[in-house]
Amino acid sequence: MADKTDELLTNYYSGLIDTKILLRRAELQWRPNDDNAGIKSLNKHTRPLEDMLARYEADSILHELTKQRDAIKRLETTFSEETKQIVQMHYDRRERLSWVVISLRMNLSERTCRTYQKTFKDNVAQTFNELDIAV
């Protein structure tokens, strides 16, 4: 990877961020056994859904992953469909397309495709910097 922004965009377009969010939620749902197994407490409450939602809200890792995903989604809507397709083809690890193939599919020059990708990447880095989101 060239830098952290490239890695983040690769993770987003390859579906890795969504997978990390699902895995983190699954980790937070799992609860180890109580130390006081078998001892009944009068003040013990049983609100599993509320407890799980509170764990989701309090978890900083899940919160950061969600902020990253949502920021890229919002930023994506401000660009043209052509730019979105170029960026997706470039960063999706599942296909691993070269710039030559991308330029042929988009019917644009290779240099133009690289310029669109660079503009998008710079805007993502700037937005993350302004919003103070970890990359």
Number of C-alpha atoms within 10 A of each C-alpha: 8 6 8 12 16 16 13 21 24 21 19 20 20 18 14 15 19 16 13 16 18 13 13 16 17 10 10 15 16 9 8 6 7 8 7 8 7 7 8 8 8 6 6 7 8 8 8 10 10 10 13 16 13 11 15 17 11 11 13 11 13 19 13 15 19 15 16 19 18 12 16 18 12 10 13 17 10 10 13 10 11 12 18 17 15 20 24 18 21 22 21 17 15 11 11 11 14 11 17 14 14 20 18 11 12 15 10 12 14 16 12 11 22 17 13 17 20 13 13 20 16 12 15 22 16 12 15 18 12 9 10 9 14 11 17
